[in-house]
Amino acid sequence: MPNVTFSAKANWKNGMVVEGEARGFKVTVDEPKELGGTNTAMNPVELLLCSLGGCMGIVASAFAPKCGVELKGFSVELEGDLDPDGFLGKNPNVRKGFSEIRYKMHIISDSPEENIKKLYHLIEERCPVKDTLRGVPVKGDLVIG
């Protein structure tokens, strides 16, 4: 199967508010007041956590039948540790992004436990966002004007 290229665009609105758009869908990001924003939306790292949880939910839905799981409910609680001194430039030795991400996946089903565990492991193995977070080259170009 050939590669599929996904694309998105992010446009600064004002202050720390940025609007992202992909395929006509929009999402706004901001920062909490204590980090200089206006607290009108999730910040980018919170959105990243939601993206990971959302991807896991999609994988669960897509592969539950293959694993013999009748999905009655699915949720993921996620949290990540980030030291703001890194991206604020206060400490060059501190990582700018998350130092760790943790989650608790809740699968609600009356299916056999063995099948539910099979689905859990498949989600862990196949989630594209989780795989991306393990490390992927990120490169960019500057366009002025």
C-alpha positions in Angstrom: 0.0 0.0 0.0 1.5 3.4 -0.9 2.2 6.1 1.7 -0.6 8.5 2.6 0.5 12.1 3.3 -1.6 14.0 5.9 -1.4 17.7 6.1 -2.4 20.5 8.4 -1.9 24.2 8.8 -1.6 26.3 12.0 -2.3 30.0 12.0 -1.5 32.4 14.8 -4.5 34.5 15.8 -3.4 36.7 18.7 -1.6 36.5 22.0 -0.8 32.8 22.3 -3.9 31.6 20.4 -3.3 29.5 17.4 -5.9 27.8 15.1 -5.0 24.5 13.5 -6.9 23.3 10.5 -6.9 20.0 8.6 -9.5 18.8 6.0 -11.7 21.8 7.0 -11.8 20.8 10.7 -10.4 23.4 13.1 -9.0 23.3 16.6 -7.8 26.2 18.7 -4.8 26.0 21.1 -3.8 28.5 23.8 -1.9 28.4 27.0 -3.1 28.7 30.6 -2.9 32.2 32.1 0.0 31.1 34.3 2.0 30.4 31.1 1.1 33.7 29.5 -2.0 32.7 27.6 -5.7 33.5 28.0 -6.8 30.0 28.9 -9.4 29.8 26.0 -8.4 26.3 24.8 -6.1 23.4 25.5 -2.4 24.0 25.1 -0.5 22.0 22.5 0.9 19.4 24.8 -2.6 18.7 26.2 -3.8 18.4 22.7 -1.0 15.9 22.0 -2.2 13.8 25.0 -5.8 13.9 23.5 -4.4 12.9 20.1 -2.7 9.9 21.7 -5.9 8.9 23.5 -8.0 9.5 20.5 -5.8 7.4 18.3 -5.9 4.6 20.9 -9.7 4.8 20.9 -9.8 4.6 17.1 -7.5 1.5 17.1 -9.7 -0.1 19.8 -12.8 0.4 17.7 -11.2 -0.7 14.5 -9.7 -3.9 15.9 -12.1 -5.0 18.7 -14.0 -7.3 16.3 -10.7 -9.0 15.2 -9.8 -9.7 18.8 -13.3 -11.0 19.6 -14.1 -8.0 21.9 -17.6 -6.5 22.0 -16.6 -2.9 23.0 -19.2 -1.4 25.4 -16.9 1.5 26.5 -13.4 2.8 26.0 -11.5 5.7 27.6 -7.9 6.6 28.3 -6.6 8.8 31.2 -3.4 10.4 30.1 -0.8 12.6 31.8 2.6 13.8 30.9 5.5 15.5 32.9 6.9 18.7 31.4 9.3 21.2 33.0 8.4 24.7 31.6 12.0 25.8 32.2 13.0 23.9 29.1 10.9 25.7 26.5 11.1 29.0 28.4 14.9 28.8 27.9 15.5 29.1 31.7 17.5 25.9 31.8 19.3 24.6 28.7 19.7 21.2 30.4 16.0 20.5 30.7 14.1 18.8 28.0 11.6 21.0 26.2 8.9 18.5 25.8 7.4 15.7 27.9 9.9 13.7 29.9 7.3 10.9 30.4 3.8 10.2 29.3 1.6 7.7 31.3 -1.9 6.4 30.6 -4.5 4.1 32.0 -6.6 2.5 29.3 -10.2 1.4 30.3 -11.8 -1.2 28.1 -15.4 -2.0 29.1 -16.6 -5.3 27.7 -18.2 -8.6 28.7 -15.9 -10.4 26.4 -13.3 -12.9 27.8 -10.4 -11.3 29.6 -8.0 -13.0 27.3 -9.6 -11.3 24.3 -9.6 -7.9 26.0 -5.9 -8.3 26.8 -5.2 -9.2 23.2 -7.0 -6.0 22.1 -4.9 -4.0 24.7 -1.7 -5.3 23.3 -2.8 -4.7 19.7 -3.6 -1.1 20.6 -0.2 -0.7 22.2 1.5 -2.2 19.1 -0.5 -0.5 16.3 -1.3 3.0 17.5 0.3 5.4 15.0 0.5 8.4 17.4 2.2 6.2 20.1 4.6 5.0 17.4 5.3 8.6 16.3 6.0 9.7 19.9 8.8 7.1 20.1 10.7 9.3 17.7 10.4 10.5 14.2 12.6 13.0 12.3 11.0 16.5 12.3 12.4 19.0 9.8 11.3 22.3 8.6 12.0 25.2 6.2 11.7 29.0 6.7 9.6 31.1 4.4 9.8 34.9 5.1 6.9 37.1 3.9 
